[in-house]
């Protein structure tokens, strides 16, 4: 039987939820059914991850800079060389260039939307917002399917693309490999030092952890400001921020201005899995999220979790059952953290329920089967059309 050849185009292979999910999916999708190739633009640690499972990776750059006129030519030439049956894109820039190629060549394409920002191409109302929204609306509506990682993103997609065939917008919830996380959580990363001493964390401090890129939508500034007040009230508290991104310098500067730089540790471009065991609680302060891989990982590591949300309901957390949902306001976040610090019984309840939630509802095997079934279905439909 001929393998279905899929080109996965992703903007970056740095540390990130979408990147990690792609690697996990490709590691367990049936090898006898698919031949995978990954094309990416920004280099990162997941290039090595994919290499370890024998997935070919291809970085595309322009001649003079990343997105110069030669970039698209090189990208299209690489896809032509591979001759895929299906294109699967992840993250906004990959969506746009993948969609352009698909429009020219009629190769079926699937876009996977991991955040609300990807639905329209932008969250900000600035000079580039309208053009990005128009480009997104023009190109993504030609896809064979649009995958969303949550029901909220699915609804936003249906609202933004009212003329797109609604049944072709499907939700495949993010999942994680619980067994793999359990094995790795207490192992130090190879070739890297654990920056935080485990003994001091466990014996003396209450440590708040956060994992996410240092970009505006992740809203680290809110957490840092809230932590400044928490630390003044509870001097034994510590904050660990794991990630990378353009706001790193600004966030470090903020900790200096608030006089908490000695209580805040930045861990840059390292696998968060090895640090969850150092946390006493996990906070996700984002303005908006899909279904956060970092949140699922923290729950799998039995951490009591706090998420900020504009809505009372959350697709992963049920407040005061398997975590805490709080409005996106500093005072509310401070109250939620203070509650966990002072209530050991509540922390234990949330820990146990969090683990149960991810095991039952957010399993990578379930997500992988849905992706596999979708790709096979599209391939079959396209073959029928050709014949």
GIGIQUI-V897142 format. One record per backbone hydrogen bond with DSSP energy under -0.5 kcal/mol. NH is the residue of the N-H (numbers start at 1). CO is the residue of the C=O. If there is no record, write none. Layout:
BEGIN
{{NH | CO} {NH | CO}}
END
This chain:
BEGIN
{{4 | 33} {5 | 3} {6 | 4} {6 | 35} {7 | 86} {8 | 6} {8 | 37} {9 | 7} {9 | 88} {10 | 8} {10 | 39} {11 | 90} {13 | 42} {20 | 16} {21 | 17} {22 | 18} {23 | 19} {24 | 20} {25 | 21} {26 | 22} {27 | 23} {28 | 24} {28 | 25} {29 | 25} {33 | 30} {34 | 30} {35 | 4} {37 | 6} {38 | 56} {39 | 8} {39 | 37} {40 | 58} {41 | 10} {41 | 11} {42 | 11} {43 | 41} {46 | 13} {47 | 44} {48 | 45} {49 | 45} {50 | 46} {51 | 47} {52 | 48} {53 | 49} {53 | 50} {54 | 51} {55 | 50} {56 | 36} {56 | 54} {58 | 38} {60 | 40} {68 | 65} {71 | 68} {72 | 68} {73 | 69} {74 | 70} {75 | 71} {76 | 72} {77 | 73} {78 | 74} {79 | 75} {80 | 76} {81 | 77} {82 | 78} {83 | 79} {85 | 5} {86 | 5} {87 | 108} {88 | 7} {89 | 110} {90 | 9} {91 | 112} {95 | 91} {96 | 92} {97 | 93} {98 | 94} {99 | 95} {100 | 96} {101 | 97} {102 | 98} {103 | 99} {104 | 100} {105 | 101} {106 | 102} {108 | 85} {110 | 87} {111 | 145} {112 | 89} {113 | 111} {113 | 147} {114 | 112} {118 | 115} {119 | 115} {119 | 116} {120 | 116} {121 | 117} {126 | 124} {129 | 126} {130 | 126} {132 | 128} {133 | 129} {134 | 130} {135 | 131} {136 | 132} {137 | 133} {138 | 134} {139 | 135} {140 | 136} {141 | 137} {142 | 139} {143 | 140} {144 | 109} {145 | 109} {146 | 168} {147 | 111} {148 | 170} {149 | 113} {154 | 150} {155 | 151} {156 | 152} {157 | 153} {158 | 154} {159 | 155} {160 | 156} {161 | 157} {162 | 159} {164 | 161} {168 | 165} {169 | 166} {170 | 146} {170 | 168} {172 | 148} {172 | 170} {174 | 149} {176 | 362} {178 | 176} {181 | 177} {182 | 178} {183 | 179} {184 | 180} {185 | 181} {187 | 184} {192 | 189} {195 | 193} {201 | 197} {202 | 198} {203 | 199} {204 | 200} {205 | 200} {205 | 201} {206 | 236} {207 | 205} {208 | 206} {208 | 238} {209 | 281} {210 | 240} {212 | 242} {214 | 244} {215 | 213} {218 | 215} {219 | 215} {219 | 216} {222 | 219} {223 | 219} {224 | 220} {225 | 221} {226 | 222} {227 | 223} {228 | 224} {229 | 225} {230 | 226} {231 | 227} {232 | 228} {233 | 229} {234 | 230} {237 | 234} {238 | 206} {239 | 263} {240 | 208} {241 | 265} {242 | 210} {242 | 240} {243 | 241} {243 | 267} {247 | 214} {248 | 245} {251 | 247} {252 | 248} {253 | 249} {254 | 250} {255 | 251} {256 | 252} {257 | 253} {258 | 254} {259 | 256} {260 | 255} {261 | 255} {263 | 260} {264 | 260} {264 | 261} {265 | 239} {267 | 241} {267 | 265} {268 | 266} {269 | 243} {274 | 271} {275 | 272} {276 | 272} {276 | 273} {277 | 185} {278 | 275} {279 | 276} {280 | 207} {281 | 207} {282 | 304} {283 | 209} {284 | 306} {285 | 283} {287 | 217} {288 | 217} {292 | 290} {296 | 292} {297 | 293} {298 | 294} {299 | 295} {300 | 296} {301 | 297} {302 | 299} {303 | 298} {304 | 280} {306 | 282} {307 | 324} {308 | 284} {309 | 326} {314 | 317} {319 | 317} {320 | 323} {321 | 318} {321 | 323} {322 | 318} {323 | 318} {324 | 305} {326 | 307} {329 | 327} {333 | 329} {334 | 330} {335 | 331} {336 | 332} {337 | 333} {338 | 334} {339 | 335} {340 | 336} {341 | 337} {342 | 338} {343 | 339} {344 | 342} {347 | 343} {348 | 344} {349 | 345} {350 | 346} {351 | 347} {352 | 348} {353 | 349} {354 | 350} {355 | 351} {356 | 352} {357 | 353} {358 | 354} {359 | 355} {360 | 356} {361 | 357} {362 | 358} {364 | 176} {367 | 363} {368 | 364} {369 | 365} {370 | 366} {371 | 367} {372 | 368} {373 | 369} {374 | 370} {375 | 371} {376 | 372} {377 | 373} {378 | 374} {379 | 375} {380 | 376} {381 | 377} {382 | 378} {383 | 379} {384 | 380} {385 | 381} {386 | 382} {387 | 383}}
END
